[in-house]
Amino acid sequence: SLRAERAASNEREIAHLLAATERAPAEAGQGGEARPGTLADGRVVVAPSRLGAAAGLGLFAGVDIRRGEPITTYDGPVLYREQLPRGHDVSYVLRVPDSGGALIDGKPV
């Protein structure tokens, strides 16, 4: 089906992006490439969401970020809504834009 083909294509693209992101910290400083930010280095910060009190906290840039520069990483298994168990805590689930519905479950284990 078209959805399955698009999902498979998106999975490959996401895997490629995740692999590049995983390599980025080790490559930081080589050739002037920027490294993804962390809470510890202040490149990203957690603050109340600007979407309203009900939205909770959000992750924001703590420094100016140039176009194309990595902002941060988000680790966890890639899955789709249909794969989420009923009643699953979605507090840490991130929807990947333009991915055919891919999600990343970043909940700490």
C-alpha positions as CSV (number, residue, x, y, z in Angstrom):
1,S,0.0,0.0,0.0
2,L,1.0,3.6,-0.5
3,R,1.1,4.2,3.3
4,A,3.4,1.2,3.8
5,E,5.7,2.4,1.1
6,R,5.8,5.9,2.5
7,A,6.3,4.5,6.0
8,A,9.3,2.4,4.9
9,S,10.8,5.3,3.0
10,N,10.4,7.5,6.1
11,E,11.9,4.8,8.3
12,R,15.0,4.8,6.2
13,E,15.2,8.6,6.2
14,I,14.7,8.7,10.0
15,A,17.3,6.0,10.5
16,H,19.8,8.0,8.4
17,L,19.1,11.2,10.4
18,L,19.4,9.4,13.7
19,A,22.7,7.8,12.7
20,A,24.0,11.3,11.7
21,T,22.8,12.7,15.0
22,E,24.5,9.9,17.0
23,R,27.8,10.6,15.2
24,A,27.6,14.4,15.7
25,P,28.9,14.5,19.3
26,A,32.0,12.6,18.4
27,E,32.6,14.8,15.4
28,A,32.0,18.1,17.3
29,G,34.8,20.5,16.9
30,Q,36.2,18.8,13.7
31,G,35.9,21.0,10.7
32,G,33.9,23.6,12.6
33,E,30.8,21.5,12.7
34,A,28.3,22.4,15.5
35,R,27.4,19.8,18.0
36,P,23.8,19.1,19.3
37,G,23.0,21.0,22.4
38,T,22.3,19.6,25.9
39,L,20.7,20.9,29.0
40,A,24.1,20.7,30.7
41,D,25.8,23.0,28.2
42,G,22.9,25.5,28.1
43,R,22.4,25.2,24.3
44,V,18.8,24.1,25.1
45,V,16.6,25.0,28.1
46,V,13.4,23.7,29.6
47,A,10.8,26.4,30.2
48,P,7.0,26.8,30.5
49,S,5.4,26.3,27.0
50,R,4.2,29.4,25.2
51,L,1.2,27.4,24.1
52,G,-0.5,27.9,27.5
53,A,-0.3,26.5,31.0
54,A,-2.0,23.3,30.0
55,A,0.8,22.5,27.6
56,G,3.3,22.1,30.4
57,L,7.0,22.5,29.7
58,G,8.8,22.9,26.4
59,L,12.3,22.6,25.1
60,F,13.7,25.9,23.8
61,A,17.0,27.1,22.3
62,G,19.3,28.6,24.9
63,V,21.6,30.2,22.3
64,D,21.3,31.5,18.7
65,I,21.2,28.6,16.3
66,R,22.1,28.9,12.6
67,R,20.0,27.4,9.8
68,G,21.0,23.7,9.4
69,E,22.8,23.5,12.7
70,P,21.7,20.6,14.9
71,I,19.6,21.7,17.9
72,T,19.6,18.6,20.1
73,T,19.0,14.8,20.0
74,Y,16.0,12.9,21.0
75,D,16.6,9.2,21.8
76,G,14.1,6.4,21.9
77,P,12.5,3.8,19.7
78,V,10.8,4.9,16.5
79,L,7.2,3.7,16.3
80,Y,3.8,4.5,15.0
81,R,0.6,5.4,16.9
82,E,-0.8,1.9,16.2
83,Q,2.1,0.4,18.0
84,L,1.5,2.4,21.3
85,P,0.0,0.1,23.9
86,R,-3.4,1.3,25.2
87,G,-2.9,3.6,28.1
88,H,0.8,4.3,27.3
89,D,2.3,7.4,28.9
90,V,2.7,9.7,25.9
91,S,4.4,12.5,27.9
92,Y,7.7,11.9,26.2
93,V,6.4,10.9,22.7
94,L,7.6,13.2,20.0
95,R,5.9,13.3,16.6
96,V,8.4,13.5,13.7
97,P,7.2,16.0,11.2
98,D,6.8,14.9,7.6
99,S,7.5,11.3,8.5
100,G,4.3,9.6,7.6
101,G,3.3,9.4,11.3
102,A,6.5,8.3,12.9
103,L,6.9,8.9,16.7
104,I,9.9,8.7,19.0
105,D,9.2,7.5,22.5
106,G,11.8,9.3,24.6
107,K,10.5,8.2,28.0
108,P,13.4,7.3,30.3
109,V,13.6,3.7,31.3
